[in-house]
Amino acid sequence: MSASHQRLCLLARALVKAPYLLMLDEPCKGFDRDQQANFRSLVDQIAAISDMGIVYVTHYEETLPNTVTKRLVLR
């Protein structure tokens, strides 16, 4: 199974329990640009239909989903 499919399965597994908070740590690491765009779109869709909090950790601002409204930058 490819890395992108593995991560999607892990995301689905996490969502099954309908958590109050979803923490994603570098979820797009190793993805190509299309896979990153698809994953960001999926996170945006999840955020649009749920009231769950999402913490999205990344080193690359361009991989942030559009639904991110607050940022904490550590230097």
C-alpha positions in Angstrom: 0.0 0.0 0.0 1.4 3.4 -0.9 2.2 6.0 1.8 -0.7 8.2 0.7 -3.2 5.3 1.0 -1.7 4.4 4.4 -2.2 7.9 5.7 -5.8 8.1 4.3 -6.5 4.8 6.1 -5.1 6.2 9.4 -7.2 9.3 8.9 -10.3 7.2 8.4 -9.4 5.1 11.5 -9.1 8.3 13.6 -12.4 9.7 12.3 -14.4 6.5 13.1 -14.5 7.4 16.8 -15.7 11.0 16.0 -13.1 12.7 18.2 -13.4 16.2 19.5 -9.9 17.0 18.4 -7.9 15.6 15.4 -4.1 16.1 15.5 -2.3 15.8 12.3 1.5 15.8 12.5 3.2 16.3 9.1 0.4 14.4 7.3 1.6 15.3 3.8 5.2 14.3 4.3 6.3 12.3 1.3 3.3 13.3 -0.8 3.7 14.8 -4.3 1.9 18.1 -5.0 -1.3 16.4 -6.2 -1.5 14.2 -3.2 -0.9 17.2 -0.9 -3.7 19.1 -2.6 -6.1 16.2 -2.3 -5.3 15.7 1.4 -5.7 19.4 2.1 -9.1 19.4 0.3 -10.1 16.4 2.3 -9.2 18.1 5.6 -11.1 21.2 4.4 -14.2 19.0 3.7 -13.9 17.4 7.1 -13.7 20.8 8.8 -16.7 22.0 6.9 -19.0 19.2 8.0 -17.9 18.7 11.6 -17.3 20.8 14.7 -14.2 18.9 15.6 -11.0 20.9 16.3 -8.1 20.2 14.0 -4.4 20.8 14.9 -2.3 20.6 11.8 1.5 20.5 12.4 3.8 21.2 9.5 7.1 22.9 8.6 5.7 24.1 5.3 3.1 26.8 5.1 2.1 25.9 1.6 0.8 22.5 2.9 -1.8 24.1 5.2 -5.4 23.5 4.4 -7.6 26.6 3.8 -9.6 26.0 7.0 -6.6 26.9 9.2 -7.6 30.1 10.9 -5.0 30.4 13.7 -1.2 29.7 13.6 1.5 29.3 16.1 4.9 29.7 14.6 7.9 28.4 16.6 11.3 29.6 15.7 
